[in-house]
């Protein structure tokens, strides 16, 4: 049993004095003082009238042969200080890549906790359903992170692109707006370096979407000419773009949480430095603690020097949309088409029902013509993808 809390030292001294009396029944004294006989004999052994032997001694062992070395602790703390948002698994993986036998993740956690580097965990639960393409460049995910206000009062819109399979980030740009010329310019530079993906997964906002919900935009037309399809997420379901959302959270934690930026150039320098760390140094838990660069390969589909033209069969009915109007002429009547196809060549293909025609851009049906209706052309509804494009 433990000593009573009140005047613990006084009780120990009193016990020792009484136990040292001639003829004292020491075991009975232990019972009366409420302590185990072993405890009583321990204090008798330590007793000295000139020293503090009755003070509790540390239970820490004299030596700890299995204790983490000072060098290992220093390297753990150095990695954490360089990357404050990294968790214990990433740190352990970095030690292993550096040629060190990594300690258990629980040991890394203990070192961080001992030195005050542990941050309280966030609320929330992890996503339960995931999808992943089987190889690089089958699908890129593209989005704008929410804008940030710079020190000079301007708004910065980070444009982010990640490869679905490897989580490699081929593009991270600090943009002044979310307009088509800005995005197309950054996409062209990215395509010239990394090649063309098969498809890109986006939300329904500008510049790849539009307010009509039909998604026929000039940017999409440009991408279709390159052989890159756009896959749209379900409206109001951001969980379908989980990799984008997670990338944005990591960007916020590892870049914006520790810096205040005053210009676009300053943001872009930080982006370039961090993208190198993210792609080549930072272990990623979703890909088995590998780094994205280990799983990524550039696309064999190169960006063309000249934008390809859409070709149609010699027997097809083809119409060119005027550059200043959204109409084509067919069977003596004018039919409206989406504005994104101004200046483009479209094919008119008969469908199974008489009087019904499909208006197509390459293999993509963009609208229909119904000669039996007095109305103009009716748009084909877009088939938006499910929560994930996989």
Helices and strands as residue ranges (DSSP letters): H 8-19, H 26-33, H 37-46, H 70-82, H 88-97, H 105-114, E 140-144, E 148-149, E 155-163, E 171-175, H 180-194, E 199-202, H 218-225, E 229-232, G 238-241, H 242-251, I 252-256, H 264-280, G 285-287, H 292-295, E 317-320, E 327-330, E 333-336, G 339-341, E 345-350, E 356-361, E 364-370, E 378-379
